Structures are given as C-alpha cells and as structure tokens.
Amino acid sequence: MINANGNFQLLKTNYLFQTVAQKTKQYRVEHPDADIVVLGIGDVTRPLVPAVVEAFHKAVDEMAKAETFMGYPENTGYEFLKKAIIENDYAPLGVDLSPEEVFISSGAKSETANFTDMFGKGNTIAITDPVYPVYLDSNIMSGNAGKVSYSGEFGKIRMMDCIEKNSFLPEIPKKRADIIYLCSPNNPTGTAFTRKQLKKWVEYANKNSAIILFDAAYKAYIRDNDIPHSIYEIEGAKTCAVEFCSFSKTAGFTGVRCAYTIVPNEIRCHVKEGGTVSLNKMWNRRHATKFNGVSYITQKAAEACYSTEGKAQIEENINYYLKNAEAIRNCFKELKYTVYGGKNSPYIWLKVPKEYTSWQFFDYLLENYQIVGTPGSGFGKCGEGYFRLTGFGSAENTAKAIARLKAGK
Ligand SMILES: Cc1ncc(COP(=O)(O)O)c(C=O)c1O
C-alpha cells in the first residue's frame, strides 16, 4: 500500500459547495414538489453569446479539414489570444505586457491552486478570512501550511480578518508575509479595492520582497471609476504581482474552461542556493511539463469575446447579472437586513439575523422560502454570521425569490 499525502488529512472533510449541494438534494428528496431557487453557487446561467458560438463553429470546421487542422496547442497559449488580451484588457489601462507574460489556461481555479508549485518551504502566506477556499486548501495540500496548533491554526498561514469594522478589506500585515492572496472584486464579500487601497499593498509587497497573487476573476463587474481592473494599474505592481483572470464569469465560460494568468518578467524569487530566479521562467517551465494547453477551438472562442459584437453581447450579460444582484441587495435592504456587495460584483454579502448561525440561516431560507444560498462560515471563521447570495440566477428566478421574501416579511 502506498503512503498517502498526509496533508490531505488537514483539510476540512467536505468542500463547501458539496455540502450545500447535499443539503439541497436531501431537501428535494423530502419535498419533491418544492420549486427551489438556487442563488448560492457562483455559476453563470446565461448561454454563450452569439459571437462566441459562431467562433466555436468556425474553429470546429477548421479542425475538420486537413489544411487547417490543429494538433497540440502551444502550451502557454496561441499568440492570437494573448495579443487580443493585451490589446483589449491591458493596453487601454496603460499597462504594457508582452505575450510571454500571458499564460492561457483552462481556469483560474487550477491556476491559483497550481501556483503553489512555485514556492519553496518556509514562506509565510497571508490569506483573507473569509476567502475563496481554493487558496487555503491548495496550500494545505502542498504542505505549505506549517504546523497545526491546538486551536487548529496553521503556523505558516496568517489569516487576515475581513470584518464589518474594516469594511471587509484586509489590513496590511503587522508581521511579515511573503505570499499574499488578494481577490478584488472579492468572492465572497463583494467588496473591491480602490486604487488608493491597492497601492498600499503593492508598496508593502515591494518593500518586503513579497508576492501578491491577485485574483481578478470578477473584474468585468467593476463599474466604479476608482476601482482598478488590474493590479498593474498600480505603479510598481509588475515587480511583485501575479494576476489571475478568467473568461468564466466574464463570458460565461464556466463550462467551456479558459482563463489567463499574467506573470511579469520583472518578478524574481530567491533560491536556497543563493541568487534569484525569474518567476515567469519557472511558471513557463511548469506549463511545459504539467500542461498541454487549451484547445484551439476554445481559444478561438475566447478571442471572439474581444470582437466588437462579442464585447457588446458580453456586456449585456454582465449588466443582466448586476441587475439581479442589485435587485437582491435592494430586497434585503427593504427587509431591514444589513447588506454588503452587490455593486461592482455579482455577490451579495448579507448579515444574518443575530439568532441564526450562517448554516441555520441556510436552513431557514431553504425551508421557508425554498431559496438556496451559501453560508458565510463556509468561507472562513469571519464569514460566520454572514450569507452569500449571487446575481447569477435567471432574472425570473431572482424575481421569484424576491417576491417570496417580500411576501413573507
Ligand atoms: C475568486 C475566484 N477565482 C477563480 C474562480 C474560478 O475560475 P475558473 O472558472 O476560471 O476556474 C472562481 C470561481 O468561482 C472564483 O470565485
């Protein structure tokens, strides 16, 4: 019998969304006629936009002919997609990138998790609480978490509490952190850094030779001018920040799978033997060994997101989700709840009534209104007492949920 990776024993037994799904399934079994509205999981519901579908069809036709057939894709991505990303997502922000700094992948989830391959042992890792669970779990799996204390805390992981008092934004660590995970607009709290706030993090990272792993999976939802769409809008970020982006929430690619990671040439890391190495070269090396690229047809579909029609159609979908989020936010405000998020973000972060825990509120909403949300405590201890809802449902289902809530007040 082989020895298992013991780090897995340190993980919470059940992944948050699996527990939500199991509880919902159980309720369905017990109430087969219930019309359940799911506003919990962060998955999109709008179909792919016509420009993307057309590009898919065209690419499939190319694959059907010997003259245009494509075999293994380039493992860091085709130049045509990298150029489209640079020209559309970065050049307008005044950010200059070269194609070798852009890595096309099948998802920001796996990229943020796989990035733990880049770092040696002994780093102190700063992670927000509440948090998108992948950052924490992937570090635990990789053995980066350090010793576990009696109270269950990890020696090498420093949780940064994001609570009402600090407007759910992490505070600059008082003790040194080497690797810092930031997500803006944030999942689950729906909050986002302004340029001024993010500047402080970039300054901290450069001053302390730390690295920021910046998850911008929800950047398409930003509407306010003072919120940056990329960390590279902040001066100095290219020497300290890696950025993770995705077509999932932008263009409805959750089922298609395509994302990109920016690893600037300027970032250097120390090696034990002395000297420094380029993080970009290391990530490139990893891709060459562990990843064989995203399919040609998928990358052609992603490229179509940047056509004039593609952009307009995608914008319409984002506005649709934002409208849902706003309606949910307004509904709970009307019902006298304290509500955060739902602006510049598809996520609404609700303060649950004092008499409930997050999971009790989950049961309350499911049993009384047949609405499924996500308990805040599943994202970390600071999420206790909160609840996440999303604007990703259909407008009809969102309206249905709102009508039920208002009727029951
Ligand atoms: C913060 C954050 N990053 C990344 C992802 C996953 O992105 P992808 O679908 O590209 O793997 C999610 C999905 O919910 C997310 O919330």
The ligand as an SDF file (V2000), in Angstrom:
LIG
                    3D

 16 16  0  0  0  0  0  0  0  0999 V2000
  -12.3140   34.2130   -6.8180 C   0  0  0  0  0  0  0  0  0  0  0  0
  -12.4320   33.1540   -7.8490 C   0  0  0  0  0  0  0  0  0  0  0  0
  -11.3640   32.8360   -8.5780 N   0  0  0  0  0  0  0  0  0  0  0  0
  -11.4200   31.8780   -9.5070 C   0  0  0  0  0  0  0  0  0  0  0  0
  -12.5980   31.1840   -9.7450 C   0  0  0  0  0  0  0  0  0  0  0  0
  -12.6300   30.0680  -10.7360 C   0  0  0  0  0  0  0  0  0  0  0  0
  -12.4100   30.5000  -12.0240 O   0  0  0  0  0  0  0  0  0  0  0  0
  -12.3400   29.4710  -13.2080 P   0  0  0  0  0  0  0  0  0  0  0  0
  -13.7340   29.1020  -13.5860 O   0  0  0  0  0  0  0  0  0  0  0  0
  -11.6190   30.2000  -14.2810 O   0  0  0  0  0  0  0  0  0  0  0  0
  -11.5750   28.2570  -12.7460 O   0  0  0  0  0  0  0  0  0  0  0  0
  -13.7260   31.4760   -9.0100 C   0  0  0  0  0  0  0  0  0  0  0  0
  -14.9660   30.7270   -9.2240 C   0  0  0  0  0  0  0  0  0  0  0  0
  -15.9320   30.7660   -8.5650 O   0  0  0  0  0  0  0  0  0  0  0  0
  -13.6360   32.4880   -8.0400 C   0  0  0  0  0  0  0  0  0  0  0  0
  -14.6960   32.8070   -7.2940 O   0  0  0  0  0  0  0  0  0  0  0  0
  1  2  1  0
  2  3  1  0
  2 15  2  0
  3  4  2  0
  4  5  1  0
  5  6  1  0
  5 12  2  0
  6  7  1  0
  7  8  1  0
  8  9  2  0
  8 10  1  0
  8 11  1  0
 12 13  1  0
 12 15  1  0
 13 14  2  0
 15 16  1  0
M  END
$$$$
